[in-house]
Amino acid sequence: MTLPRYPDLPTLESDRLLLRKMSLEDAPDLFEYASDSQVAQYTTWTPHQSLEDSQIFLNSILEKYQTHESGDWGIIHKGDCKLIGTCGFVNWVQSHHHAEIGYALSRAYWGQGYMPESVKALVAFAFQETNLNRIEARCKLPNRSSARVMEKVGMKYEGILRQQMFIKGSFHDMKLYAILREDWENLSK
Ligand SMILES: CC(C)(COP(=O)(O)OP(=O)(O)OC[C@H]1O[C@@H](n2cnc3c(N)ncnc32)[C@H](O)[C@@H]1OP(=O)(O)O)[C@@H](O)C(=O)NCCC(=O)NCCS
């Protein structure tokens, strides 16, 4: 992956959330939701079986921080002082100024607008602080909750990528959404 145009992952803040770099101390909070099979139902990863799985995942993220690759932010619930999910850029292609966003949230916090709030902060950061021009997100067809997140942040539905991903042993059609810099600028007018 090409290196993104920011040297370090900054802490971002929204009304109810802090998005910050993760550390190994986040392993218990991460394991609490990443071991939930309902959270992992539509993700590319399988549920974590042990705290060690969460530590391995966190170590891979820490490595990305070190090499300035685009790593995930931890989503911290300010009221509960707890890591409740992750979000971040994947597939950052510097030459074409586009990237993709991925995310997951603890089931206890679903349905309260936390992920739209996180993704809005990420999109604002990207268009204000980097030279990205297009941000994409994909989800499996039955994952309506994820599609709603994309709609709520102002992404536009662009169609279905047929059998685009091979996940957990089978091919999956993916819905593609994206927001352009000009779409985002128009949102705030
Ligand atoms: C997809 C996900 C991030 C949505 O985050 P969220 O903060 O709950 O998003 P919202 O609060 O805006 O809710 C989005 C939709 O989820 C649905 N929803 C609401 N409460 C729900 C609940 N308790 N359980 C399941 N779905 C619910 C609703 O359809 C809602 O849309 P609406 O506001 O139009 O009614 C979250 O469900 C999640 O982490 N899922 C598992 C991981 C995943 O699928 N990641 C994305 C892979 S592409």
The ligand as a MOL file (V3000), in Angstrom:
LIG
                    3D

  0  0  0     0  0            999 V3000
M  V30 BEGIN CTAB
M  V30 COUNTS 48 50 0 0 0
M  V30 BEGIN ATOM
M  V30 1 C -22.6100 -1.6120 10.5500 0
M  V30 2 C -22.3870 -0.9370 11.9020 0
M  V30 3 C -21.0110 -0.3390 11.9560 0
M  V30 4 C -23.4480 0.1820 12.0660 0
M  V30 5 O -23.0580 1.0720 13.1180 0
M  V30 6 P -24.1320 1.8580 14.0020 0
M  V30 7 O -23.4070 2.8400 14.8320 0
M  V30 8 O -25.0010 0.8730 14.6920 0
M  V30 9 O -24.9680 2.6060 12.8730 0
M  V30 10 P -26.3880 3.3670 13.0730 0
M  V30 11 O -26.6460 3.6270 14.5080 0
M  V30 12 O -26.3790 4.5110 12.1350 0
M  V30 13 O -27.4420 2.3080 12.5600 0
M  V30 14 C -27.3920 1.8920 11.2060 0
M  V30 15 C -28.5430 0.9330 10.9400 0
M  V30 16 O -28.3820 -0.2240 11.7340 0
M  V30 17 C -29.6850 -0.7850 11.9720 0
M  V30 18 N -29.8200 -0.9990 13.4050 0
M  V30 19 C -30.2300 -0.1330 14.3430 0
M  V30 20 N -30.2140 -0.7180 15.5500 0
M  V30 21 C -29.7650 -1.9620 15.3610 0
M  V30 22 C -29.5220 -3.0520 16.2240 0
M  V30 23 N -29.7220 -2.9560 17.5310 0
M  V30 24 N -29.0470 -4.1870 15.6820 0
M  V30 25 C -28.8080 -4.2820 14.3730 0
M  V30 26 N -29.0220 -3.2890 13.5140 0
M  V30 27 C -29.5000 -2.1350 14.0000 0
M  V30 28 C -30.7040 0.1690 11.4360 0
M  V30 29 O -31.0660 -0.2970 10.1410 0
M  V30 30 C -29.9080 1.4460 11.3060 0
M  V30 31 O -30.3810 2.2720 10.2750 0
M  V30 32 P -31.5030 3.4190 10.6310 0
M  V30 33 O -30.8220 4.4070 11.5280 0
M  V30 34 O -31.8690 3.9430 9.3100 0
M  V30 35 O -32.6160 2.7300 11.3660 0
M  V30 36 C -22.5680 -1.9470 13.0700 0
M  V30 37 O -23.8390 -2.5480 12.9340 0
M  V30 38 C -21.4830 -3.0220 13.0670 0
M  V30 39 O -20.4040 -2.8230 13.5850 0
M  V30 40 N -21.7880 -4.2020 12.4750 0
M  V30 41 C -20.8410 -5.3260 12.4970 0
M  V30 42 C -19.5550 -5.0900 11.7230 0
M  V30 43 C -19.8250 -4.6960 10.2800 0
M  V30 44 O -20.7580 -5.1850 9.6600 0
M  V30 45 N -18.9690 -3.8140 9.7670 0
M  V30 46 C -19.0890 -3.3110 8.4090 0
M  V30 47 C -18.5690 -4.2680 7.4200 0
M  V30 48 S -18.8780 -3.6200 5.7710 0
M  V30 END ATOM
M  V30 BEGIN BOND
M  V30 1 1 1 2
M  V30 2 1 2 3
M  V30 3 1 2 4
M  V30 4 1 2 36
M  V30 5 1 4 5
M  V30 6 1 5 6
M  V30 7 2 6 7
M  V30 8 1 6 8
M  V30 9 1 6 9
M  V30 10 1 9 10
M  V30 11 2 10 11
M  V30 12 1 10 12
M  V30 13 1 10 13
M  V30 14 1 13 14
M  V30 15 1 14 15
M  V30 16 1 15 16
M  V30 17 1 15 30
M  V30 18 1 16 17
M  V30 19 1 17 18
M  V30 20 1 17 28
M  V30 21 1 18 19
M  V30 22 1 18 27
M  V30 23 2 19 20
M  V30 24 1 20 21
M  V30 25 1 21 22
M  V30 26 2 21 27
M  V30 27 1 22 23
M  V30 28 2 22 24
M  V30 29 1 24 25
M  V30 30 2 25 26
M  V30 31 1 26 27
M  V30 32 1 28 29
M  V30 33 1 28 30
M  V30 34 1 30 31
M  V30 35 1 31 32
M  V30 36 2 32 33
M  V30 37 1 32 34
M  V30 38 1 32 35
M  V30 39 1 36 37
M  V30 40 1 36 38
M  V30 41 2 38 39
M  V30 42 1 38 40
M  V30 43 1 40 41
M  V30 44 1 41 42
M  V30 45 1 42 43
M  V30 46 2 43 44
M  V30 47 1 43 45
M  V30 48 1 45 46
M  V30 49 1 46 47
M  V30 50 1 47 48
M  V30 END BOND
M  V30 END CTAB
M  END
